[in-house]
Amino acid sequence: MAGIFKAYDIRGIYGEDLTEAVAHNIGRAFADHFQLKTVAIGRDMRTHSQPLFDAMAAGLTKQGVTVYDLGLCSTPMTYFGTGHLQTDAGVMITASHNTGEWNGCKLCLHNAIPVSGDTGIKDIEMALRQNRFQAPASVPGKIRANPIQEEYANHIRPEAAIQRPLRIAADMANGMGIIESALLRDLINIDPLFDTLDGSFPHHEANPLKKETYAPLQEKMLQNQYDFGVAFDGDADRVGFTDEKGNIIPMDLITALIAQDLLHHKKGPVLYDLRSSRAVKEVITENGGSAIMCRVGHSFIKQQMRETDAIFAGELSGHYYFRFENVFAESAALAVLRIANIVSASDKPLSNIIQPIRRYVASGEINSEVKDTETVLQKLKSAYSDGEQLALDGLSVNYPDWWFNVRCSNTEPLIRLNIEAPTQHEMQQHRDALLAIIRES
């Protein structure tokens, strides 16, 4: 059980750190801590997701909770289902992009409000460590089958405004993108890759943050003509995009493009994570929106979306957050649909549409293992004291023509660096100078 309780979810190796007995007790502790009466639970395609569901549902019902079984579904569907069914909480059984031996769960409260390490996960961990549970309910709860795919589709599909036939290539990575994208199939001609559910991920890791995972999709796109390509992660709460040539589009630029389109229809705040290109803020502002920088992490972003009543948010990791009535949550399907709307309304290919947003050169996230992250941060604060410093998440330093951010990993002795500058040469110069300080210790 050691180490499975993370900052944003619960995740471990099935059969070792995460067992049915642990899942059963997580269900009990979750019910006890939040005094739950109803919980919606979805699960991914991993072979052990069903037994973990059975165990967690047993723990919840033991404490008197009614469980709504959403069945096999994506993480966005579970978030939506929690709001749509107005349950007290929701659980998605998944290990997202992790390889097949992993599993876990993402927890949320009513209207998909995330449960993080600071808002409940640590308390659940403590209850398990102390074997501290309330007495079982005198009347156990029931399990009710309640598939959510149709309701989710009915909520997403009205957003379609596709003006000409489109053909896209989609790498499902044998994951929940197969189900997440099913609602788009009669709106868009989708030519799939790896579209058989298989929790062992036989072809490649289901992680669109890793550029090497795009290779099969890019090869497919070179062999045929497509309007664009998409790549889902394992539980389909993230999605990556390529243009019609198979070139990977940075995920923050997709944030800018979707924001630009949404702001044509409705003005309002748009959130972007602090690692994003300056172009994102510029595009939001140019189109009449209020650009608000936010911390990295879905729990922070969703909270800030509620506080600001934001219409949209995007994260550099490929999470795209939309407002579903009272639910602020990711939807990979809606992100794909929004890009499809944009491409179909233009006589230009996606590579040309995105070009005006490619204003700067970014380094991408660079990880460095260090002994003492706090010492490194202090050195950087001193070395770059002439810049405008911001401590929203790690250290951000802004100059008139370039900026950088360094953040510490929540779980490892790592410093994560992002830099952006006007040219490749300038970016590389700043990158090398920063890495020399970071890695000298």
PyMOL commands that set and color helices and strands:
alter all, ss='L'
color gray80, all
select helices_A, chain A and resi 20-34+49-62+75-84+110-112+117-119+121-129+149-159+177-180+182-184+211-223+251-265+278-286+298-308+332-344+350-357+373-383+424-439
alter helices_A, ss='H'
color red, helices_A
select strands_A, chain A and resi 10-13+38-43+66-72+89-93+102-109+113-114+143-145+167-171+189-193+228-232+239-242+248-249+269-273+290-294+312-314+320-324+327-330+361-362+366-369+388-390+395-398+403-408+414-421
alter strands_A, ss='S'
color yellow, strands_A
deselect
rebuild
show_as cartoon
